[in-house]
Each structure stands twice: as structure tokens, then as C-alpha cells.
Amino acid sequence: MPIRFECPQCISRLTISRKFAGKRGRCPHCKNRIQVPEIEIADPLAADGLDNPQPMDPNSIENKPSQGIEGTAIMPNRPPVASEGHFLRDKVPIPRWAVYLQGALLGVIATTFFIFGLAVGNNTAPIPAADVGTQAIISGAVYFDAGRERLADYGAVVIFLPVNSPPRERPDAEGLRPDRFQAVRNPAIDAIRGMGGAVVRTDRDGKFELELDSQTTYWWLVISRHQSAGENGISKQTRAELGAWFLPVEDLLGDQDFAWNKVRVSGNRVTLQAITF
């Protein structure tokens, strides 16, 4: 029967033929010189419940002459395992909680980069052509009926208001009336422009031209400079629609005639139908 014993240096379990009992050789694991015991020392394999260890092939014993019998190399019975109080030199024990913590941290990092990637992708994705806010040139003319002829309504006020952007606070409209119009430092004009609208007055030929966002629907308000309002007054529906933007409506219109329509701006240039009061 072979002799089974542990290397006193690295605790590796070794098996060697009995003919090498008492001889010296090198441990195949730690390379230290050790002596084979004369008799079998308490079998550590049996203590682990391994009653039938795999026999070693005698041909695997490698003899390397060195100072007589001390040149015998001792071969292991099986790969070294850790015994109580010892660990293999090429392995480091890691607590299970540390493994779980590493997995959790990797998951958090992966989720963070995923969210960051989505945010960057959304911010840098190309805008569809249909949603690009291109500018359109809007032009038109305003006239008033002077009996036998139609004259240019010079100084008429033209206002465009985006339908889907009503104001949170309605501006003071008195400075927009044709007879009190204030072209600069006018808070009402600034508020309308901030909502995406525009305000302009007609020139001496009764014409106007301005730029607005294309693919947008606007309320179009024109207040005459020379024509007074008729006796019919303002309908309830028109008063309600105007009241969503200006209050009171009379501060804006005064006694002047006006036109209130809805237009859809599409394309690069739009010429509106002339208005005659």
C-alpha cells in the first residue's frame, strides 16, 4: 500500500510508494525538501471522508538523482486542498457579503450609465423636419372705405397671437390702441413677443410685413386707425375670445373698428387677404 501523508511545509496531501519510506525528496508543490515517513501517518483523506483515494500511477514518480536517495521527487495524490486553519497560497477567501456588495455596485453603475446614455441620446437626437421652427414672412394690407375710394389705413395696429399659448397674465393693452400706440418700451408688446406673437403697424401704403413661426395657428387682430366702430358692437363670442388675452377689451379697441380672425401660417411666405373697414 502507498504511504499517504501531508507536506509539513505547505500542508499538501501526498501519496508515494512504500519503497521510498524514510527517504528524502522534494515536494512537487512547495519544492521544499521533505522526508517520507517510515509508516503511514493518520490518513487525512480518511478524516475528510475520502476512504478510497485514487491510487497513484507508480510510473508518475520522477527520480531525479541528487546526493543518493535524497533525489527522489514525491508526487501528490490529488490537488492540494485547504485544511483547518490553512488556505491555499494562490487563493484568497472573500466573504459572501463582499461578493453581493460588488454585484450591487456594478448594477448601480450600469443603471447610472444607462440613464445617462438615454439623456444624452434624447438631447442630441435630430429633430424631425416637421417640428423644426422655421420662420415665415407674413405680409398684408389694411384699407378703409372713404366713400368713393379706398384709402390706406396708415397706422392701423396688427397683432398676431398664437392660439395655443394664452398668457398667464394679460398685458395692459392701452398702449396698443392706434391713437395711443407706443412702439418702444411697451410692456404689452414685449409680453406678446414673449408668447410667440408679434405686433406691427401699417405703413403709409397701409401694408405690413413681419416674421412668425411657420406651422403655427394664430389669432389675427387688426384695429383700424381711421375707421370708427359701427353700432353693432362686439359679439359675446368675440368678447370672450379677446378677453382671454386682454381685459378690459375696451382699453384695447376704444371706439375703433376691428377685425378678428384665425389664420394658419404654413410655408416660408404667406400673403394674407387685404382687410377693408
Secondary structure by P-SEA (a helix, b strand, c coil): cbbbbbcccccbbbbbccccccbbbbccccccbbbbbcccccccccccccccccccccccbbbbbccccccbbbbbccccccccccccccbbbbcaaaaaaaaaaaaaaaaaaaaaaaaaaaaaccccccccbbbbbbbbbbbbbcccbbbbbcbbbbbbbcccccccccccccccccccccccccaaaaaaaaaccbbbbbccccccccccccccccbbbbbbcccccccccccaaaaaaaaaccccccccccccccccbbbbbcccccccccccc
